[in-house]
Amino acid sequence: MNTGKLFKAFITIAALVALSLSAYAILNLKTISNNMTVSNISALEVLDEQSNPITSWSWGTFELGEVKMVNFILKNIGNTVLNVNASITDLPLGWSISLSETSWTIAPGASANLTISLRLDEALPVGSYSFSLNFYVP
């Protein structure tokens, strides 16, 4: 066998191995992404930890069993006391979530804290998932 054919065969085999490894990596991804939409009421501002207003939050990617926590600030920007309740809707199966609190009484100009813990409990197909965090005044 001449050196040129041997080199060509080696390159072909190397390319097939690389394609196989790429396919294996794609088929065995363990991470998925999750986004949260925040539904506000007019006198309530939802802020991230740097005091930036938010209307959505990207949780990034998750691995099975991973827990991520994030802190938010709820600020009353109105001129009356707010009795605020929170709820989660559209949480996909396979996820669990906990809120540090689900109701607050916030004076005008005052703030309250909310910590959310999100966990991927079940193996899910790779993809994007979303849910909503809703605030309302009863």
N, C-alpha and C positions, 0 to 999 in steps of 0.2 A: 504494500500500500504506500503510495507516495505521500510526502509531507503535506502537500496542499489539500488532498482529500481528507487526511487525518485531522488537520486543523479545522476544515469545514465541518466535519462530523462533530468535533469537540464543541464548536460554536453552536451548532444546532442543538446538541444535548444540553449545553449551558442555558440556551434560550428556553428550552422546554422546562428545565428545572426552575428557572426564574418565573415562568408563567405559572407553573404548578404552585410555587410558593406564594405568588401573588393571589391566586385563586383561593388557596388555603387561608391566607390572612383575611381576605374579603369575606369568605364564608364563615369564619370563626371570630368575627368582631364581637367584642363583649360590651361595647359601649353604645348607648343611645342618647339622644338629646331630649330635653324637656323645656318647654317654655310656659310661662304663667302670664295670663292677662289680668290686670288689676282694674276692677270696676269701682270707681269713686263716687262719692256724693259731693255736692257742690262746695260745702264748707270744710271738707276734709282733704288734706293734702297727704299723699303717701310719698315718703322720702326714703332713699337708700341711706346707708350708714354715713355717707359724705354729705347728707342733706340735699341731694339732688332729687327733684320730683321725678317720679316714675309712673308709667302706665302699663309697662310690661317688664318681665324679668326673664333672662335666659339662665337656666340652671346649668348649662353646659352638658357635658356627657357624663354618663353614669355606668358603673359596672354593677353586676349583680351583688346585692347586699350592701352596697355603698349608701351612706347617709350623708346628706349635705344640709347644712344649716345656714340660714341667712337672717339678718336682723333688719327690720324696717322701723321707721318712725312715722307715727300717725299724728299729724298736726292739725289742730282746729284753727282754720284761718277765718272763721266766721265771728259773729259777735254774740252768739248764744251758746250755752252748754250743749254739747253733743253727746247723746247716748248712742254709741255706735256698736253694731253687731257685725261679725264677719262669718262668712261661710265659704266653703270650697264646692265648686261644681265641676262636673265633667272630668273628675280625676280618673285616668285610665285604670282598668284592671291591672293588677300587678304592682301598683304603686301604693305606698302608705304615706300619710302626711299627718303631722301634728302641729297645732298652733299653740303658742304659749298661753294665749287667752283668746276668747271669742267675743268678748264684750268689754267696752270701756266707757267711762264717763270722762269727757275731756272738756275742760273749761276753755273759754275763748283765749286764743294765743298760746295755749298749753299743748304739750305733746304727750304721747304714750308710746310705748315700745311693743313691738310684735316680733317674736322669733318663730320662724317656720322651719321645721325639719321635714325633709323629703327623703324617702327611701325607695329603692327599687327592690321589691321583694321576689319577683318572679322573672325568669328568663323570658324576654320579649323579643320579637323580631327587631332587627336593627331598623331605626327610623326615628322620626320626630313625633313627639307626643306633646299635648298641651292640656291645660286645665285653667280654671278661673278662680281667682280670689275676689270675693264680692263683699263690699261694705255697704251697710244700710242702716237707716235710723228707723226704729219701730214706731 
